[in-house]
């Protein structure tokens, strides 16, 4: 199963590398995170896309956690509609900032807009405001590289102490207690975190704050606050650091697990530890509550779940767009692209690349909201 997942990801990324270069040339960007034209992995999927007068180019930026999903969606959409989309994947913080400066057609963020960010968006969205549309779900995997350890179980208190430099060796008594049958080496822990402002950081630390506040006494947010450790930019940077460093652990979406990086299972208090997967993340996201108002569909996740088979460290990436006042030049393409990625075909694609589709009750509301964008 793991090998199949790795092979799928390798094939997807390999194809996207070629198509991405074309998009970057067309869009005049020197950012190597762009995507675009190329053949769809499924001609049937591409033929079902409704272009609805979409044309031109779209510039977007934000969550690196969803970038592999955006790349796959862009490939299919661009092949069907001829629209060039450059999604930089520079992090949630960068995406929200650029959106509120009027530079983007839409942004991706693993954290919903804060009240002050909504206020700022009103300067860009003429007669409207920025809204959050949940589009991509998935587990935040704790990837590790510890020689000789193929299965590793951790819990919230232990994770908090690891990422706050209070547990510094892999053979620490707290880790031994959770893994009595494992041969844990006397090896220094190298904990990697994000150097950029990141919704993945925000969601991971929300989990720590909710489940073990005595061990994680920080306020949380997109910027890393724990003590010590090593930093890297983007999910790809953290994953690369873990892969290249013996004794390393870091947090990133599931599609970066593999090729020398294994995933931690979480002891939630359920009967058995839970490994990150699209299925275990969907179980957690299905229990989320919509807490946004009006057209906004912000979700509240249950980080403290003890439900059997529910993975507690999940994130939902939102596409941020104006509910009203979108630029006339980019509105048709923006609506068409968002309509596709929220469609049944678009959401089905997620589970093939290690993301979790948004549950039906929520994505139905997303589709209705997209239809009313103006």
C-alpha positions in Angstrom: 0.0 0.0 0.0 2.8 2.4 0.9 4.8 1.5 -2.2 1.7 2.1 -4.4 1.2 5.5 -2.7 4.9 6.4 -3.3 4.7 5.4 -6.9 1.6 7.4 -7.5 3.2 10.5 -6.0 6.4 10.0 -8.0 4.5 9.7 -11.3 2.3 12.6 -10.5 5.1 14.9 -9.6 7.2 13.8 -12.5 4.5 14.7 -15.0 3.8 17.9 -13.2 7.5 19.0 -13.4 7.3 19.2 -17.2 3.9 20.9 -17.3 4.9 23.3 -14.5 7.8 24.7 -16.5 5.5 25.6 -19.3 3.1 27.5 -17.0 5.9 29.4 -15.4 7.3 30.6 -18.7 3.8 31.6 -19.8 3.1 33.5 -16.5 6.5 35.2 -16.4 7.3 33.9 -12.9 10.7 32.8 -11.5 9.0 30.8 -8.7 9.5 27.1 -9.2 6.2 26.2 -7.6 4.1 27.0 -10.6 2.0 24.5 -12.6 -0.2 24.2 -15.5 -0.7 22.9 -19.0 -0.3 19.2 -19.8 -2.3 16.2 -20.3 -4.9 15.1 -17.7 -4.3 11.8 -16.0 -7.9 11.0 -17.0 -9.4 12.2 -20.3 -12.9 11.4 -18.9 -12.2 13.7 -15.9 -11.0 16.5 -18.2 -13.9 16.1 -20.5 -16.4 16.6 -17.6 -14.9 20.0 -16.7 -17.2 23.0 -17.6 -15.0 25.9 -18.7 -17.9 28.5 -18.7 -16.0 31.2 -20.6 -12.9 30.7 -18.6 -9.9 32.3 -20.3 -6.5 34.0 -19.7 -4.3 33.4 -16.7 -4.8 33.1 -12.9 -2.2 33.9 -10.3 -2.6 32.2 -6.9 -0.5 31.5 -3.9 -0.7 30.1 -0.4 -0.8 26.8 1.4 2.1 24.5 0.5 0.2 21.6 2.1 -2.3 21.6 -0.7 0.2 22.2 -3.5 0.3 18.6 -4.7 -3.5 18.7 -5.0 -3.6 22.0 -6.8 -0.9 20.7 -9.2 -3.1 17.7 -10.1 -6.2 19.8 -10.5 -4.5 22.5 -12.6 -3.2 19.8 -14.9 -6.7 18.6 -15.7 -8.3 22.0 -15.8 -5.7 23.6 -18.0 -5.9 20.7 -20.5 -9.6 21.1 -20.7 -10.0 24.9 -20.7 -6.6 26.3 -21.8 -6.4 28.6 -18.8 -2.9 29.0 -17.3 -2.8 28.9 -13.5 0.4 29.7 -11.5 0.0 28.5 -7.9 3.2 29.4 -6.1 2.6 27.4 -2.8 4.6 29.9 -0.8 2.7 29.3 2.5 -0.6 30.3 3.9 0.7 33.5 5.4 2.1 34.7 2.1 -1.1 33.7 0.3 -3.4 35.7 2.6 -1.1 38.7 2.5 -0.9 38.8 -1.3 -4.7 38.2 -1.6 -5.4 41.2 0.6 -3.0 43.3 -1.5 -5.1 42.5 -4.6 -2.4 40.4 -6.3 -4.2 37.1 -6.6 -7.4 35.6 -8.0 -7.6 33.3 -5.0 -5.4 32.2 -2.1 -5.0 28.9 -0.3 -4.7 28.8 3.5 -4.8 26.0 6.1 -6.2 28.5 8.5 -9.4 30.5 8.1 -9.2 34.3 7.8 -8.8 36.2 11.0 -11.3 39.1 11.7 -8.6 41.7 10.8 -7.8 39.8 7.6 -11.5 39.8 6.6 -11.6 43.6 7.3 -8.5 44.1 5.1 -10.1 42.0 2.3 -12.9 44.5 2.0 -10.5 46.9 0.4 -9.9 44.4 -2.4 -13.3 42.8 -2.7 -15.5 45.8 -3.9 -18.8 45.5 -2.1 -17.8 42.2 -0.6 -15.2 40.4 1.5 -12.9 37.4 1.5 -14.5 34.1 2.4 -13.2 30.7 3.3 -14.2 27.7 1.2 -13.0 24.3 2.6 -11.6 22.4 -0.4 -8.8 20.0 0.7 -8.7 17.8 3.7 -5.9 15.6 5.0 -3.8 14.4 7.9 -0.8 16.3 9.2 1.7 13.4 9.3 4.5 13.3 11.8 7.2 12.0 9.5 10.4 10.5 11.1 13.7 9.1 10.2 15.0 6.8 12.9 17.2 3.9 11.8 15.8 0.5 12.9 12.4 1.9 13.9 9.7 0.9 11.5 6.7 1.6 13.7 6.5 4.5 16.1 3.7 5.5 18.4 3.6 9.0 20.1 1.0 10.9 22.0 0.3 14.6 22.4 2.4 15.2 25.6 5.4 13.5 24.1 5.1 15.3 20.8 4.8 18.7 22.6 8.0 17.9 24.6 9.9 16.7 21.5 9.0 19.9 19.6 9.8 22.1 22.6 13.2 20.5 23.1 12.3 18.9 26.4 12.7 15.4 25.1 16.0 15.2 23.2 16.8 11.5 22.7 14.9 8.8 20.9 15.4 6.4 23.8 13.8 8.7 26.3 11.7 6.9 28.9 8.4 8.5 27.7 9.0 7.2 24.1 10.0 3.8 25.4 6.8 3.6 27.4 4.7 4.1 24.2 6.8 1.7 22.2 7.8 -1.2 24.5 8.7 -3.6 21.7 10.8 -1.1 19.6 14.6 -0.9 19.7 15.0 2.8 20.2 18.5 4.2 19.6 20.5 6.5 21.8 20.2 9.2 19.1 19.6 12.9 19.3 16.2 14.1 18.1 16.3 16.6 15.3 12.8 18.3 15.3 12.0 20.2 12.1 9.5 23.0 11.9 8.4 25.5 9.3 10.4 28.7 8.9 7.7 30.5 7.0 4.2 31.4 8.3 2.2 28.3 7.8 -1.4 27.1 8.3 0.1 23.6 8.8 2.0 25.0 11.8 -1.2 26.6 13.0 -3.2 23.4 12.9 -0.4 21.2 14.4 0.0 23.6 17.3 -3.8 23.9 17.7 -3.8 20.1 18.3 -1.1 20.5 21.0 -2.9 23.4 22.6 -6.2 21.5 22.7 -4.8 18.2 23.9 -1.9 19.0 26.2 -2.0 22.6 27.3 0.3 22.0 30.2 3.0 20.9 27.9 2.4 23.5 25.1 2.0 26.9 26.7 2.2 28.9 23.5 -0.6 31.0 21.9 -0.3 29.3 18.6 -0.7 30.8 15.1 1.0 30.5 11.7 4.5 31.4 13.1 6.4 28.7 15.0 6.9 29.4 18.7 8.5 26.3 20.2 12.0 26.3 21.5 15.0 24.9 19.5 14.8 22.5 16.6 15.6 23.2 13.0 13.5 25.1 10.4 12.8 24.8 6.7 10.6 26.6 4.3 7.4 24.8 3.1 6.2 21.3 3.5 8.7 20.1 0.9 11.6 21.8 2.8 10.6 20.1 6.1 10.2 16.7 4.5 13.5 17.0 2.8 15.2 17.9 6.1 13.7 14.8 7.8 14.7 12.6 4.9 18.3 13.8 4.9 18.8 13.8 8.7 19.1 10.7 10.9 17.1 11.1 14.0 14.7 13.7 12.5 11.0 14.3 12.9 8.8 16.9 11.3 5.2 17.7 10.3 3.8 17.9 6.8 1.0 16.4 4.7 0.8 12.7 4.1 1.9 12.8 0.4 5.5 13.6 1.6 5.7 10.4 3.6 7.7 7.6 1.9 11.2 7.2 0.4 12.9 6.9 3.8 10.4 8.8 5.8 7.9 6.9 8.0 4.8 8.2 9.7 4.0 8.2 13.4 0.8 6.7 14.7 -1.0 8.7 17.4 -2.2 7.4 20.7 -5.4 9.3 21.1 -6.8 7.3 24.0 -8.8 5.1 21.6 -8.4 1.3 21.7 -5.6 1.4 19.1 -3.1 4.1 17.9 -4.2 5.8 14.7 -2.0 6.1 11.6 -2.5 9.0 9.2 -4.5 8.2 6.1 -7.1 9.7 3.9 -9.7 7.5 5.6 -8.7 8.3 9.2 -8.6 12.0 8.4 -12.0 12.0 6.7 -13.4 10.4 9.9 -12.2 13.4 11.9 -13.2 16.0 9.3 -16.7 14.5 9.0 -17.3 15.6 12.6 -16.3 19.2 11.9 -18.8 22.0 12.5 -19.4 25.0 10.1 -18.8 28.1 12.3 -18.5 30.7 9.5 -21.3 33.2 8.9 -22.9 34.2 5.7 -21.0 32.8 2.7 -18.0 31.9 4.8 -17.7 28.2 5.5 -15.0 28.1 8.2 -14.9 24.7 10.0 -14.1 23.9 13.6 -12.2 20.6 13.8 -12.1 18.2 16.8 -8.5 17.9 17.7 -9.4 16.0 20.9 -11.3 13.2 19.2 -11.0 9.7 20.7 -13.2 8.1 18.1 -11.9 4.7 16.9 -9.9 5.1 13.6 -10.1 9.0 13.6 -6.8 10.7 13.2 -6.7 13.8 15.3 -4.1 16.0 13.6 -5.9 17.1 10.5 -6.1 20.2 8.5 -8.6 21.7 6.0 -7.2 24.0 3.4 -9.5 26.8 2.4 -9.6 28.6 -1.0 -10.0 32.3 -0.2 -11.9 34.3 -2.7 -14.1 37.4 -2.7 -17.8 36.7 -2.3 -18.5 39.9 -4.3 -16.3 42.3 -6.1 -14.0 39.8 -7.9 -12.1 41.2 -10.8 -14.1 40.9 -14.0 -11.0 39.7 -16.0 -10.4 36.7 -13.7 -13.9 35.9 -12.3 -15.0 33.4 -15.1 -11.8 31.4 -14.8 -11.7 31.5 -11.0 -15.3 30.3 -10.8 -14.8 27.6 -13.3 -11.7 26.3 -11.6 -13.2 26.4 -8.1 -16.4 24.7 -9.5 -14.2 21.9 -10.9 -12.2 21.3 -7.8 -15.3 21.2 -5.7 -17.0 18.8 -8.1 -17.4 15.1 -7.6 -14.6 14.4 -10.0 -12.3 17.0 -8.5 -12.8 15.7 -5.0 -12.4 12.1 -6.1 -8.9 12.9 -7.4 -7.8 13.8 -3.8 -7.9 10.3 -2.4 -5.6 9.1 -5.2 -2.8 11.5 -4.0 -3.1 11.1 -0.2 -5.5 13.8 0.5 -9.0 13.5 2.1 -12.1 14.7 0.2 -14.3 17.2 2.0 -17.4 15.3 3.3 -20.6 15.6 1.2 -22.6 17.7 3.6 -19.9 20.4 3.6 -18.8 20.3 -0.1 -22.4 20.7 -1.2 -22.5 24.1 0.6 -19.2 25.0 -1.0 -20.6 24.3 -4.5 -23.6 26.5 -3.8 -21.4 29.3 -2.6 -19.1 29.2 -5.6 -22.1 29.4 -7.9 -23.1 32.7 -6.3 -19.6 34.4 -6.6 -19.7 37.7 -8.4 
